[in-house]
């Protein structure tokens, strides 16, 4: 079994090599908006799972996930060669690519939080002018009866 610290260092190095290669060396237009977010290496250092996300051309544009996946699949051999040359390990890990949904989930969470804040503001406005539905002390007892 390999040291976990070594696997983390190798994953970090692979992530940097793949990101640099996608940005500067691979000229596939399908990979223009691909960003490497993370990498995990198996304990035996034989497999590396590279996580990526795809941004749209504009803020409102929907990213093309299928084209990005096809571009990464086509570039897998070149990327593995670059990883082998850049890491110097005995066995170059097999690369697999997984779409990272964290940015989308974070955006959805922000939208849900904004909606919850708006509802809280509406409730606070209603509560500001609200009155109790009865006496302030519904359990009031006649104090004169207690003295006897």
C-alpha positions, -999 to +999 in steps of 0.1 A: +000+000+000+012+035-009+014+064+015-017+086+013+004+117+013+022+106-018-011+099-035-024+134-027+009+150-039+006+130-072-030+139-076-022+176-071+006+173-097-016+155-122-043+181-118-018+209-126-003+191-156-038+183-171-050+218-165-020+234-181-021+210-211-058+217-217-053+254-215-021+259-235-012+227-255-043+210-267-060+229-295-094+212-293-122+239-294-144+216-274-121+221-244-121+259-244-143+262-213-131+231-194-117+238-160-100+211-139-113+212-103-098+183-086-080+149-090-081+118-069-055+090-073-061+054-062-040+040-034-018+020-057-012+050-079-025+032-110-057+052-117-064+089-115-098+104-116-098+140-129-128+161-120-137+190-143-164+215-149-175+233-180-185+270-181-207+285-207-195+311-233-216+337-215-232+339-181-266+328-195-253+302-219-257+265-210-224+247-212-220+219-237-211+189-214-213+162-241-188+180-264-164+187-235-166+150-225-159+139-261-130+164-263-115+150-231-120+114-243-102+123-275-073+139-257-070+112-230-039+096-246-020+129-251-029+140-215-017+106-201+016+111-220+020+145-206+013+132-171+039+104-175+065+129-186+057+154-159+054+132-129+083+107-134+065+078-117+072+042-126+037+036-139+017+064-155-018+064-140-048+057-163-068+089-165-106+090-162-126+122-163-157+130-142-179+160-145-179+180-113-213+194-105-202+215-076-206+249-093-242+240-104-251+227-069-236+258-053-257+281-076-288+261-068-281+265-031-276+302-035-309+305-052-327+285-025-310+307+002-321+338-016-357+325-018-356+316+019-344+351+028-372+367+008-398+346+026-382+354+059-385+391+051-421+387+042-428+370+075-409+397+094-431+424+077-463+406+087-450+399+122-441+436+128-477+447+128-492+416+143-511+415+176-516+387+200-549+368+195-562+372+230-550+385+263-513+389+268-515+363+297-541+337+288-536+319+321-545+349+342-561+340+375-581+362+398-555+373+424-581+382+451-591+345+454-556+334+462-554+356+494-584+340+511 
